[in-house]
Amino acid sequence: MTESELDQCYTELCQALSRQDTQGRQNTELGLARFALLAMLEINEPAKVRSLIHRAILDPSFTLPSGP
């Protein structure tokens, strides 16, 4: 995935979550949780999923890598 494609997908996710936010925070959290579950199923590698959870939530020093 290119940086531009990543940005476009991230923007679409944020916009979808923003639309749900008009229905209440609980719906936004549910939408994000459902997306995470679908992503885990697609990744289909428990060790990789655990690593991503750690990097995204538990590692405060994590930053997104810069482009190639």
All heavy atoms as TSV, in Angstrom:
chain	resi	resn	atom	element	x	y	z
A	1	MET	N	N	0.853	-1.167	0.000
A	1	MET	CA	C	0.000	0.000	0.000
A	1	MET	C	C	0.899	1.230	0.000
A	1	MET	O	O	1.812	1.344	0.800
A	1	MET	CB	C	-0.899	-0.027	1.239
A	1	MET	CG	C	-1.826	1.148	1.337
A	1	MET	SD	S	-2.937	1.174	2.780
A	1	MET	CE	C	-3.805	-0.344	2.627
A	2	THR	N	N	0.610	2.131	-0.909
A	2	THR	CA	C	1.396	3.360	-0.969
A	2	THR	C	C	0.986	4.310	0.160
A	2	THR	O	O	-0.074	4.122	0.786
A	2	THR	CB	C	1.189	4.080	-2.311
A	2	THR	OG1	O	-0.173	4.545	-2.366
A	2	THR	CG2	C	1.499	3.184	-3.496
A	3	GLU	N	N	1.797	5.322	0.396
A	3	GLU	CA	C	1.470	6.311	1.424
A	3	GLU	C	C	0.164	7.024	1.092
A	3	GLU	O	O	-0.659	7.284	1.971
A	3	GLU	CB	C	2.615	7.318	1.562
A	3	GLU	CG	C	2.459	8.243	2.732
A	3	GLU	CD	C	3.673	9.130	2.944
A	3	GLU	OE1	O	4.791	8.734	2.575
A	3	GLU	OE2	O	3.487	10.227	3.488
A	4	SER	N	N	-0.043	7.296	-0.183
A	4	SER	CA	C	-1.280	7.952	-0.614
A	4	SER	C	C	-2.495	7.056	-0.378
A	4	SER	O	O	-3.543	7.517	0.094
A	4	SER	CB	C	-1.181	8.317	-2.094
A	4	SER	OG	O	-2.388	8.867	-2.553
A	5	GLU	N	N	-2.366	5.773	-0.695
A	5	GLU	CA	C	-3.463	4.831	-0.468
A	5	GLU	C	C	-3.754	4.679	1.021
A	5	GLU	O	O	-4.914	4.618	1.430
A	5	GLU	CB	C	-3.129	3.465	-1.078
A	5	GLU	CG	C	-3.119	3.475	-2.594
A	5	GLU	CD	C	-2.509	2.221	-3.180
A	5	GLU	OE1	O	-1.614	1.615	-2.544
A	5	GLU	OE2	O	-2.926	1.844	-4.294
A	6	LEU	N	N	-2.692	4.621	1.827
A	6	LEU	CA	C	-2.860	4.539	3.278
A	6	LEU	C	C	-3.602	5.767	3.792
A	6	LEU	O	O	-4.545	5.654	4.577
A	6	LEU	CB	C	-1.493	4.410	3.960
A	6	LEU	CG	C	-1.496	4.373	5.478
A	6	LEU	CD1	C	-2.250	3.149	5.999
A	6	LEU	CD2	C	-0.066	4.381	6.004
A	7	ASP	N	N	-3.207	6.938	3.326
A	7	ASP	CA	C	-3.862	8.180	3.743
A	7	ASP	C	C	-5.331	8.181	3.335
A	7	ASP	O	O	-6.204	8.564	4.116
A	7	ASP	CB	C	-3.137	9.386	3.144
A	7	ASP	CG	C	-3.728	10.690	3.622
A	7	ASP	OD1	O	-3.757	10.920	4.852
A	7	ASP	OD2	O	-4.168	11.498	2.771
A	8	GLN	N	N	-5.609	7.718	2.131
A	8	GLN	CA	C	-6.991	7.685	1.650
A	8	GLN	C	C	-7.836	6.720	2.495
A	8	GLN	O	O	-8.959	7.050	2.889
A	8	GLN	CB	C	-7.033	7.273	0.185
A	8	GLN	CG	C	-8.416	7.310	-0.414
A	8	GLN	CD	C	-8.403	6.933	-1.887
A	8	GLN	OE1	O	-7.476	6.299	-2.381
A	8	GLN	NE2	N	-9.455	7.333	-2.589
A	9	CYS	N	N	-7.293	5.543	2.786
A	9	CYS	CA	C	-8.031	4.567	3.597
A	9	CYS	C	C	-8.255	5.094	5.013
A	9	CYS	O	O	-9.348	4.943	5.578
A	9	CYS	CB	C	-7.280	3.242	3.639
A	9	CYS	SG	S	-7.321	2.332	2.091
A	10	TYR	N	N	-7.233	5.710	5.581
A	10	TYR	CA	C	-7.357	6.267	6.929
A	10	TYR	C	C	-8.417	7.361	6.955
A	10	TYR	O	O	-9.240	7.431	7.869
A	10	TYR	CB	C	-6.008	6.802	7.407
A	10	TYR	CG	C	-6.050	7.362	8.801
A	10	TYR	CD1	C	-6.131	6.511	9.904
A	10	TYR	CD2	C	-6.012	8.736	9.021
A	10	TYR	CE1	C	-6.174	7.022	11.193
A	10	TYR	CE2	C	-6.052	9.246	10.309
A	10	TYR	CZ	C	-6.131	8.391	11.387
A	10	TYR	OH	O	-6.176	8.898	12.660
A	11	THR	N	N	-8.422	8.201	5.931
A	11	THR	CA	C	-9.419	9.269	5.839
A	11	THR	C	C	-10.827	8.679	5.754
A	11	THR	O	O	-11.744	9.155	6.433
A	11	THR	CB	C	-9.133	10.160	4.615
A	11	THR	OG1	O	-7.851	10.774	4.791
A	11	THR	CG2	C	-10.199	11.238	4.447
A	12	GLU	N	N	-11.002	7.629	4.954
A	12	GLU	CA	C	-12.314	6.993	4.840
A	12	GLU	C	C	-12.758	6.399	6.175
A	12	GLU	O	O	-13.930	6.506	6.545
A	12	GLU	CB	C	-12.285	5.911	3.765
A	12	GLU	CG	C	-12.232	6.467	2.366
A	12	GLU	CD	C	-12.180	5.387	1.298
A	12	GLU	OE1	O	-12.768	4.304	1.491
A	12	GLU	OE2	O	-11.547	5.629	0.255
A	13	LEU	N	N	-11.824	5.781	6.906
A	13	LEU	CA	C	-12.142	5.238	8.225
A	13	LEU	C	C	-12.575	6.361	9.166
A	13	LEU	O	O	-13.600	6.242	9.849
A	13	LEU	CB	C	-10.941	4.485	8.797
A	13	LEU	CG	C	-11.095	3.966	10.227
A	13	LEU	CD1	C	-12.232	2.955	10.329
A	13	LEU	CD2	C	-9.781	3.360	10.704
A	14	CYS	N	N	-11.821	7.439	9.195
A	14	CYS	CA	C	-12.158	8.566	10.072
A	14	CYS	C	C	-13.516	9.164	9.722
A	14	CYS	O	O	-14.309	9.490	10.608
A	14	CYS	CB	C	-11.072	9.641	10.006
A	14	CYS	SG	S	-9.528	9.149	10.776
A	15	GLN	N	N	-13.796	9.301	8.425
A	15	GLN	CA	C	-15.085	9.846	8.006
A	15	GLN	C	C	-16.228	8.914	8.399
A	15	GLN	O	O	-17.278	9.376	8.859
A	15	GLN	CB	C	-15.088	10.095	6.499
A	15	GLN	CG	C	-14.213	11.263	6.100
A	15	GLN	CD	C	-14.051	11.397	4.598
A	15	GLN	OE1	O	-14.321	10.463	3.836
A	15	GLN	NE2	N	-13.567	12.554	4.162
A	16	ALA	N	N	-16.035	7.616	8.234
A	16	ALA	CA	C	-17.077	6.657	8.616
A	16	ALA	C	C	-17.321	6.713	10.125
A	16	ALA	O	O	-18.471	6.696	10.577
A	16	ALA	CB	C	-16.683	5.240	8.192
A	17	LEU	N	N	-16.246	6.800	10.899
A	17	LEU	CA	C	-16.397	6.891	12.350
A	17	LEU	C	C	-17.055	8.208	12.755
A	17	LEU	O	O	-17.853	8.239	13.692
A	17	LEU	CB	C	-15.040	6.736	13.035
A	17	LEU	CG	C	-14.425	5.346	12.947
A	17	LEU	CD1	C	-12.997	5.364	13.481
A	17	LEU	CD2	C	-15.263	4.314	13.674
A	18	SER	N	N	-16.739	9.279	12.036
A	18	SER	CA	C	-17.364	10.579	12.331
A	18	SER	C	C	-18.867	10.529	12.082
A	18	SER	O	O	-19.651	11.106	12.833
A	18	SER	CB	C	-16.751	11.684	11.471
A	18	SER	OG	O	-15.430	11.920	11.859
A	19	ARG	N	N	-19.269	9.835	11.030
A	19	ARG	CA	C	-20.707	9.699	10.760
A	19	ARG	C	C	-21.383	8.930	11.890
A	19	ARG	O	O	-22.488	9.263	12.302
A	19	ARG	CB	C	-20.941	9.004	9.418
A	19	ARG	CG	C	-20.708	9.901	8.232
A	19	ARG	CD	C	-21.218	9.289	6.945
A	19	ARG	NE	N	-20.510	8.082	6.546
A	19	ARG	CZ	C	-19.366	8.058	5.864
A	19	ARG	NH1	N	-18.796	9.195	5.508
A	19	ARG	NH2	N	-18.802	6.915	5.535
A	20	GLN	N	N	-20.717	7.912	12.407
A	20	GLN	CA	C	-21.282	7.146	13.516
A	20	GLN	C	C	-21.295	7.978	14.789
A	20	GLN	O	O	-22.154	7.773	15.637
A	20	GLN	CB	C	-20.494	5.856	13.757
A	20	GLN	CG	C	-20.873	4.759	12.809
A	20	GLN	CD	C	-20.646	3.408	13.415
A	20	GLN	OE1	O	-19.570	3.111	13.882
A	20	GLN	NE2	N	-21.668	2.604	13.408
A	21	ASP	N	N	-20.347	8.899	14.924
A	21	ASP	CA	C	-20.253	9.707	16.132
A	21	ASP	C	C	-21.496	10.558	16.333
A	21	ASP	O	O	-21.848	10.890	17.452
A	21	ASP	CB	C	-18.998	10.591	16.087
A	21	ASP	CG	C	-18.665	11.192	17.436
A	21	ASP	OD1	O	-18.854	10.496	18.460
A	21	ASP	OD2	O	-18.222	12.343	17.473
A	22	THR	N	N	-22.194	10.888	15.239
A	22	THR	CA	C	-23.424	11.668	15.378
A	22	THR	C	C	-24.499	10.843	16.079
A	22	THR	O	O	-25.465	11.381	16.582
A	22	THR	CB	C	-23.952	12.138	14.008
A	22	THR	OG1	O	-24.253	11.002	13.205
A	22	THR	CG2	C	-22.928	13.020	13.303
A	23	GLN	N	N	-24.317	9.523	16.116
A	23	GLN	CA	C	-25.273	8.637	16.778
A	23	GLN	C	C	-24.827	8.299	18.197
A	23	GLN	O	O	-25.487	7.533	18.887
A	23	GLN	CB	C	-25.429	7.353	15.965
A	23	GLN	CG	C	-25.932	7.599	14.561
A	23	GLN	CD	C	-25.798	6.360	13.697
A	23	GLN	OE1	O	-25.492	5.278	14.171
A	23	GLN	NE2	N	-26.015	6.527	12.412
A	24	GLY	N	N	-23.700	8.831	18.615
A	24	GLY	CA	C	-23.217	8.594	19.974
A	24	GLY	C	C	-21.880	7.890	20.001
A	24	GLY	O	O	-21.553	7.107	19.124
A	25	ARG	N	N	-21.119	8.187	21.024
A	25	ARG	CA	C	-19.765	7.646	21.152
A	25	ARG	C	C	-19.750	6.125	21.173
A	25	ARG	O	O	-18.851	5.498	20.627
A	25	ARG	CB	C	-19.117	8.208	22.410
A	25	ARG	CG	C	-17.712	7.756	22.610
A	25	ARG	CD	C	-17.122	8.345	23.881
A	25	ARG	NE	N	-15.835	7.771	24.111
A	25	ARG	CZ	C	-14.705	8.422	24.018
A	25	ARG	NH1	N	-14.725	9.696	23.710
A	25	ARG	NH2	N	-13.551	7.836	24.250
A	26	GLN	N	N	-20.737	5.515	21.796
A	26	GLN	CA	C	-20.765	4.053	21.882
A	26	GLN	C	C	-20.798	3.432	20.483
A	26	GLN	O	O	-20.150	2.423	20.228
A	26	GLN	CB	C	-21.957	3.584	22.706
A	26	GLN	CG	C	-21.968	2.094	22.938
A	26	GLN	CD	C	-23.097	1.658	23.845
A	26	GLN	OE1	O	-23.975	2.433	24.187
A	26	GLN	NE2	N	-23.075	0.414	24.234
A	27	ASN	N	N	-21.542	4.028	19.547
A	27	ASN	CA	C	-21.599	3.516	18.182
A	27	ASN	C	C	-20.253	3.657	17.483
A	27	ASN	O	O	-19.862	2.794	16.702
A	27	ASN	CB	C	-22.685	4.223	17.375
A	27	ASN	CG	C	-24.071	3.759	17.767
A	27	ASN	OD1	O	-24.257	2.639	18.213
A	27	ASN	ND2	N	-25.040	4.622	17.610
A	28	THR	N	N	-19.531	4.748	17.750
A	28	THR	CA	C	-18.211	4.942	17.171
A	28	THR	C	C	-17.259	3.869	17.666
A	28	THR	O	O	-16.517	3.263	16.888
A	28	THR	CB	C	-17.668	6.338	17.527
A	28	THR	OG1	O	-18.566	7.320	17.010
A	28	THR	CG2	C	-16.293	6.568	16.940
A	29	GLU	N	N	-17.279	3.618	18.958
A	29	GLU	CA	C	-16.402	2.588	19.528
A	29	GLU	C	C	-16.762	1.207	18.988
A	29	GLU	O	O	-15.867	0.405	18.688
A	29	GLU	CB	C	-16.475	2.624	21.047
A	29	GLU	CG	C	-15.849	3.877	21.627
A	29	GLU	CD	C	-16.090	4.048	23.112
A	29	GLU	OE1	O	-16.788	3.219	23.719
A	29	GLU	OE2	O	-15.567	5.025	23.668
A	30	LEU	N	N	-18.037	0.925	18.825
A	30	LEU	CA	C	-18.470	-0.349	18.272
A	30	LEU	C	C	-17.992	-0.491	16.824
A	30	LEU	O	O	-17.501	-1.552	16.421
A	30	LEU	CB	C	-19.991	-0.488	18.346
A	30	LEU	CG	C	-20.581	-1.763	17.759
A	30	LEU	CD1	C	-20.044	-2.999	18.480
A	30	LEU	CD2	C	-22.102	-1.717	17.844
A	31	GLY	N	N	-18.103	0.568	16.043
A	31	GLY	CA	C	-17.642	0.533	14.656
A	31	GLY	C	C	-16.150	0.276	14.569
A	31	GLY	O	O	-15.683	-0.511	13.735
A	32	LEU	N	N	-15.377	0.927	15.431
A	32	LEU	CA	C	-13.932	0.725	15.437
A	32	LEU	C	C	-13.583	-0.684	15.898
A	32	LEU	O	O	-12.692	-1.332	15.333
A	32	LEU	CB	C	-13.257	1.768	16.329
A	32	LEU	CG	C	-11.745	1.863	16.249
A	32	LEU	CD1	C	-11.260	2.014	14.812
A	32	LEU	CD2	C	-11.250	3.002	17.107
A	33	ALA	N	N	-14.300	-1.189	16.887
A	33	ALA	CA	C	-14.062	-2.561	17.364
A	33	ALA	C	C	-14.401	-3.578	16.269
A	33	ALA	O	O	-13.660	-4.553	16.076
A	33	ALA	CB	C	-14.895	-2.827	18.613
A	34	ARG	N	N	-15.463	-3.356	15.546
A	34	ARG	CA	C	-15.839	-4.264	14.457
A	34	ARG	C	C	-14.797	-4.230	13.344
A	34	ARG	O	O	-14.432	-5.259	12.773
A	34	ARG	CB	C	-17.220	-3.908	13.912
A	34	ARG	CG	C	-18.331	-4.213	14.915
A	34	ARG	CD	C	-19.674	-3.818	14.409
A	34	ARG	NE	N	-20.025	-4.715	13.304
A	34	ARG	CZ	C	-21.070	-4.545	12.514
A	34	ARG	NH1	N	-21.853	-3.515	12.686
A	34	ARG	NH2	N	-21.313	-5.386	11.551
A	35	PHE	N	N	-14.302	-3.032	13.041
A	35	PHE	CA	C	-13.251	-2.912	12.026
A	35	PHE	C	C	-11.999	-3.673	12.483
A	35	PHE	O	O	-11.381	-4.405	11.693
A	35	PHE	CB	C	-12.900	-1.442	11.771
A	35	PHE	CG	C	-11.722	-1.294	10.853
A	35	PHE	CD1	C	-11.886	-1.422	9.483
A	35	PHE	CD2	C	-10.463	-1.060	11.361
A	35	PHE	CE1	C	-10.794	-1.315	8.634
A	35	PHE	CE2	C	-9.368	-0.955	10.515
A	35	PHE	CZ	C	-9.538	-1.078	9.146
A	36	ALA	N	N	-11.625	-3.510	13.747
A	36	ALA	CA	C	-10.446	-4.202	14.274
A	36	ALA	C	C	-10.620	-5.714	14.180
A	36	ALA	O	O	-9.687	-6.434	13.784
A	36	ALA	CB	C	-10.179	-3.772	15.715
A	37	LEU	N	N	-11.791	-6.203	14.508
A	37	LEU	CA	C	-12.043	-7.641	14.436
A	37	LEU	C	C	-11.932	-8.144	12.999
A	37	LEU	O	O	-11.305	-9.181	12.723
A	37	LEU	CB	C	-13.418	-7.971	15.015
A	37	LEU	CG	C	-13.810	-9.443	15.046
A	37	LEU	CD1	C	-12.808	-10.257	15.856
A	37	LEU	CD2	C	-15.203	-9.599	15.618
A	38	LEU	N	N	-12.503	-7.418	12.056
A	38	LEU	CA	C	-12.400	-7.802	10.649
A	38	LEU	C	C	-10.950	-7.782	10.184
A	38	LEU	O	O	-10.503	-8.675	9.446
A	38	LEU	CB	C	-13.252	-6.879	9.772
A	38	LEU	CG	C	-14.759	-7.079	9.876
A	38	LEU	CD1	C	-15.497	-5.939	9.175
A	38	LEU	CD2	C	-15.160	-8.419	9.286
A	39	ALA	N	N	-10.188	-6.772	10.611
A	39	ALA	CA	C	-8.771	-6.692	10.243
A	39	ALA	C	C	-7.999	-7.884	10.814
A	39	ALA	O	O	-7.154	-8.468	10.132
A	39	ALA	CB	C	-8.169	-5.377	10.735
A	40	MET	N	N	-8.298	-8.261	12.052
A	40	MET	CA	C	-7.638	-9.426	12.657
A	40	MET	C	C	-7.920	-10.692	11.860
A	40	MET	O	O	-7.025	-11.514	11.643
A	40	MET	CB	C	-8.115	-9.617	14.103
A	40	MET	CG	C	-7.608	-8.599	15.069
A	40	MET	SD	S	-8.251	-8.990	16.722
A	40	MET	CE	C	-8.346	-7.358	17.423
A	41	LEU	N	N	-9.159	-10.849	11.432
A	41	LEU	CA	C	-9.522	-12.015	10.636
A	41	LEU	C	C	-8.787	-12.037	9.300
A	41	LEU	O	O	-8.356	-13.087	8.829
A	41	LEU	CB	C	-11.040	-12.061	10.416
A	41	LEU	CG	C	-11.873	-12.389	11.655
A	41	LEU	CD1	C	-13.347	-12.128	11.379
A	41	LEU	CD2	C	-11.643	-13.828	12.091
A	42	GLU	N	N	-8.623	-10.875	8.693
A	42	GLU	CA	C	-7.910	-10.785	7.418
A	42	GLU	C	C	-6.416	-11.047	7.604
A	42	GLU	O	O	-5.797	-11.705	6.772
A	42	GLU	CB	C	-8.114	-9.408	6.777
A	42	GLU	CG	C	-9.478	-9.217	6.167
A	42	GLU	CD	C	-9.710	-10.081	4.932
A	42	GLU	OE1	O	-8.788	-10.215	4.091
A	42	GLU	OE2	O	-10.806	-10.635	4.810
A	43	ILE	N	N	-5.833	-10.520	8.677
A	43	ILE	CA	C	-4.407	-10.725	8.943
A	43	ILE	C	C	-4.145	-12.204	9.193
A	43	ILE	O	O	-3.177	-12.765	8.686
A	43	ILE	CB	C	-3.939	-9.857	10.124
A	43	ILE	CG1	C	-4.018	-8.375	9.729
A	43	ILE	CG2	C	-2.528	-10.230	10.566
A	43	ILE	CD1	C	-3.890	-7.407	10.897
A	44	ASN	N	N	-4.990	-12.835	9.992
A	44	ASN	CA	C	-4.977	-14.276	10.214
A	44	ASN	C	C	-3.641	-14.806	10.753
A	44	ASN	O	O	-3.236	-15.914	10.431
A	44	ASN	CB	C	-5.385	-15.014	8.933
A	44	ASN	CG	C	-5.796	-16.451	9.199
A	44	ASN	OD1	O	-6.297	-16.768	10.267
A	44	ASN	ND2	N	-5.573	-17.310	8.230
A	45	GLU	N	N	-2.947	-13.975	11.520
A	45	GLU	CA	C	-1.691	-14.376	12.151
A	45	GLU	C	C	-1.711	-13.861	13.582
A	45	GLU	O	O	-1.435	-12.678	13.819
A	45	GLU	CB	C	-0.492	-13.801	11.410
A	45	GLU	CG	C	-0.267	-14.362	10.027
A	45	GLU	CD	C	0.960	-13.780	9.360
A	45	GLU	OE1	O	1.976	-13.550	10.054
A	45	GLU	OE2	O	0.894	-13.538	8.147
A	46	PRO	N	N	-2.021	-14.719	14.556
A	46	PRO	CA	C	-2.152	-14.263	15.937
A	46	PRO	C	C	-0.951	-13.476	16.458
A	46	PRO	O	O	-1.123	-12.450	17.127
A	46	PRO	CB	C	-2.343	-15.559	16.732
A	46	PRO	CG	C	-2.950	-16.501	15.747
A	46	PRO	CD	C	-2.337	-16.151	14.433
A	47	ALA	N	N	0.259	-13.907	16.148
A	47	ALA	CA	C	1.445	-13.184	16.634
A	47	ALA	C	C	1.513	-11.776	16.055
A	47	ALA	O	O	1.859	-10.816	16.750
A	47	ALA	CB	C	2.712	-13.961	16.293
A	48	LYS	N	N	1.169	-11.640	14.790
A	48	LYS	CA	C	1.180	-10.315	14.155
A	48	LYS	C	C	0.101	-9.420	14.754
A	48	LYS	O	O	0.331	-8.239	15.009
A	48	LYS	CB	C	0.986	-10.447	12.641
A	48	LYS	CG	C	1.081	-9.126	11.918
A	48	LYS	CD	C	1.107	-9.338	10.432
A	48	LYS	CE	C	2.279	-8.549	9.924
A	48	LYS	NZ	N	2.648	-8.831	8.574
A	49	VAL	N	N	-1.082	-9.985	14.994
A	49	VAL	CA	C	-2.168	-9.212	15.599
A	49	VAL	C	C	-1.749	-8.730	16.986
A	49	VAL	O	O	-1.934	-7.561	17.330
A	49	VAL	CB	C	-3.475	-10.035	15.665
A	49	VAL	CG1	C	-4.520	-9.329	16.512
A	49	VAL	CG2	C	-4.014	-10.289	14.265
A	50	ARG	N	N	-1.155	-9.615	17.779
A	50	ARG	CA	C	-0.699	-9.215	19.119
A	50	ARG	C	C	0.353	-8.118	19.042
A	50	ARG	O	O	0.346	-7.180	19.839
A	50	ARG	CB	C	-0.166	-10.431	19.866
A	50	ARG	CG	C	-1.252	-11.374	20.306
A	50	ARG	CD	C	-0.675	-12.530	21.139
A	50	ARG	NE	N	-1.714	-13.496	21.401
A	50	ARG	CZ	C	-1.835	-14.654	20.749
A	50	ARG	NH1	N	-0.973	-15.009	19.817
A	50	ARG	NH2	N	-2.827	-15.474	21.046
A	51	SER	N	N	1.260	-8.228	18.095
A	51	SER	CA	C	2.289	-7.200	17.914
A	51	SER	C	C	1.658	-5.861	17.553
A	51	SER	O	O	2.053	-4.809	18.067
A	51	SER	CB	C	3.265	-7.638	16.819
A	51	SER	OG	O	4.180	-6.613	16.533
A	52	LEU	N	N	0.668	-5.884	16.673
A	52	LEU	CA	C	-0.012	-4.646	16.277
A	52	LEU	C	C	-0.768	-4.023	17.449
A	52	LEU	O	O	-0.764	-2.797	17.618
A	52	LEU	CB	C	-0.967	-4.923	15.111
A	52	LEU	CG	C	-0.289	-5.268	13.791
A	52	LEU	CD1	C	-1.317	-5.792	12.789
A	52	LEU	CD2	C	0.464	-4.086	13.244
A	53	ILE	N	N	-1.402	-4.856	18.263
A	53	ILE	CA	C	-2.096	-4.349	19.451
A	53	ILE	C	C	-1.098	-3.655	20.360
A	53	ILE	O	O	-1.333	-2.543	20.838
A	53	ILE	CB	C	-2.823	-5.489	20.193
A	53	ILE	CG1	C	-4.007	-5.994	19.367
A	53	ILE	CG2	C	-3.290	-5.020	21.583
A	53	ILE	CD1	C	-4.595	-7.307	19.867
A	54	HIS	N	N	0.026	-4.309	20.590
A	54	HIS	CA	C	1.048	-3.728	21.457
A	54	HIS	C	C	1.546	-2.394	20.907
A	54	HIS	O	O	1.610	-1.399	21.621
A	54	HIS	CB	C	2.226	-4.695	21.629
A	54	HIS	CG	C	3.323	-4.128	22.460
A	54	HIS	ND1	N	3.265	-4.095	23.837
A	54	HIS	CD2	C	4.479	-3.526	22.112
A	54	HIS	CE1	C	4.353	-3.509	24.295
A	54	HIS	NE2	N	5.103	-3.157	23.267
A	55	ARG	N	N	1.881	-2.388	19.617
A	55	ARG	CA	C	2.413	-1.162	19.016
A	55	ARG	C	C	1.393	-0.035	19.018
A	55	ARG	O	O	1.730	1.123	19.279
A	55	ARG	CB	C	2.869	-1.446	17.587
A	55	ARG	CG	C	4.142	-2.276	17.550
A	55	ARG	CD	C	4.466	-2.804	16.176
A	55	ARG	NE	N	4.454	-1.784	15.138
A	55	ARG	CZ	C	4.330	-2.065	13.852
A	55	ARG	NH1	N	4.197	-3.315	13.440
A	55	ARG	NH2	N	4.338	-1.098	12.956
A	56	ALA	N	N	0.130	-0.358	18.729
A	56	ALA	CA	C	-0.896	0.681	18.606
A	56	ALA	C	C	-1.382	1.221	19.944
A	56	ALA	O	O	-1.699	2.402	20.060
A	56	ALA	CB	C	-2.087	0.131	17.827
A	57	ILE	N	N	-1.427	0.354	20.959
A	57	ILE	CA	C	-2.090	0.751	22.195
A	57	ILE	C	C	-1.154	0.799	23.395
A	57	ILE	O	O	-1.240	1.702	24.221
A	57	ILE	CB	C	-3.272	-0.198	22.487
A	57	ILE	CG1	C	-4.281	-0.099	21.349
A	57	ILE	CG2	C	-3.931	0.127	23.820
A	57	ILE	CD1	C	-5.362	-1.150	21.372
A	58	LEU	N	N	-0.255	-0.150	23.476
A	58	LEU	CA	C	0.547	-0.289	24.699
A	58	LEU	C	C	1.922	0.350	24.622
A	58	LEU	O	O	2.569	0.526	25.650
A	58	LEU	CB	C	0.692	-1.782	25.039
A	58	LEU	CG	C	-0.638	-2.529	25.205
A	58	LEU	CD1	C	-0.394	-4.020	25.382
A	58	LEU	CD2	C	-1.427	-1.960	26.367
A	59	ASP	N	N	2.400	0.694	23.430
A	59	ASP	CA	C	3.734	1.264	23.270
A	59	ASP	C	C	3.638	2.756	22.986
A	59	ASP	O	O	3.412	3.161	21.848
A	59	ASP	CB	C	4.475	0.557	22.141
A	59	ASP	CG	C	5.902	1.048	21.961
A	59	ASP	OD1	O	6.327	1.958	22.698
A	59	ASP	OD2	O	6.594	0.507	21.083
A	60	PRO	N	N	3.822	3.594	24.010
A	60	PRO	CA	C	3.661	5.035	23.804
A	60	PRO	C	C	4.734	5.645	22.902
A	60	PRO	O	O	4.560	6.735	22.387
A	60	PRO	CB	C	3.750	5.613	25.219
A	60	PRO	CG	C	4.505	4.592	26.006
A	60	PRO	CD	C	4.189	3.260	25.365
A	61	SER	N	N	5.829	4.934	22.679
A	61	SER	CA	C	6.895	5.491	21.843
A	61	SER	C	C	6.693	5.194	20.360
A	61	SER	O	O	7.442	5.678	19.517
A	61	SER	CB	C	8.253	4.936	22.290
A	61	SER	OG	O	8.327	3.543	22.019
A	62	PHE	N	N	5.670	4.394	20.021
A	62	PHE	CA	C	5.456	4.017	18.633
A	62	PHE	C	C	5.060	5.215	17.790
A	62	PHE	O	O	4.205	6.004	18.171
A	62	PHE	CB	C	4.385	2.937	18.504
A	62	PHE	CG	C	4.016	2.632	17.076
A	62	PHE	CD1	C	4.880	1.941	16.262
A	62	PHE	CD2	C	2.833	3.097	16.539
A	62	PHE	CE1	C	4.557	1.676	14.947
A	62	PHE	CE2	C	2.497	2.840	15.219
A	62	PHE	CZ	C	3.363	2.133	14.421
A	63	THR	N	N	5.680	5.334	16.626
A	63	THR	CA	C	5.287	6.324	15.633
A	63	THR	C	C	5.183	5.628	14.285
A	63	THR	O	O	5.846	4.610	14.049
A	63	THR	CB	C	6.300	7.474	15.529
A	63	THR	OG1	O	7.578	6.924	15.194
A	63	THR	CG2	C	6.394	8.248	16.823
A	64	LEU	N	N	4.362	6.163	13.418
A	64	LEU	CA	C	4.238	5.573	12.094
A	64	LEU	C	C	5.532	5.762	11.329
A	64	LEU	O	O	6.172	6.818	11.426
A	64	LEU	CB	C	3.095	6.227	11.324
A	64	LEU	CG	C	1.695	5.867	11.793
A	64	LEU	CD1	C	0.656	6.708	11.072
A	64	LEU	CD2	C	1.408	4.388	11.577
A	65	PRO	N	N	5.938	4.754	10.559
A	65	PRO	CA	C	7.162	4.900	9.777
A	65	PRO	C	C	6.959	5.925	8.671
A	65	PRO	O	O	5.860	6.109	8.160
A	65	PRO	CB	C	7.383	3.493	9.198
A	65	PRO	CG	C	6.071	2.812	9.302
A	65	PRO	CD	C	5.301	3.463	10.417
A	66	SER	N	N	8.039	6.591	8.306
A	66	SER	CA	C	7.960	7.537	7.194
A	66	SER	C	C	8.004	6.777	5.887
A	66	SER	O	O	8.296	5.569	5.878
A	66	SER	CB	C	9.107	8.541	7.273
A	66	SER	OG	O	10.337	7.849	7.272
A	67	GLY	N	N	7.708	7.439	4.817
A	67	GLY	CA	C	7.659	6.800	3.493
A	67	GLY	C	C	8.956	6.129	3.102
A	67	GLY	O	O	9.965	6.260	3.793
A	68	PRO	N	N	8.939	5.427	1.960
A	68	PRO	CA	C	10.115	4.648	1.515
A	68	PRO	C	C	11.336	5.481	1.246
A	68	PRO	O	O	11.406	6.582	1.014
A	68	PRO	CB	C	9.647	3.956	0.250
A	68	PRO	CG	C	8.345	4.566	-0.139
A	68	PRO	CD	C	7.861	5.359	1.022
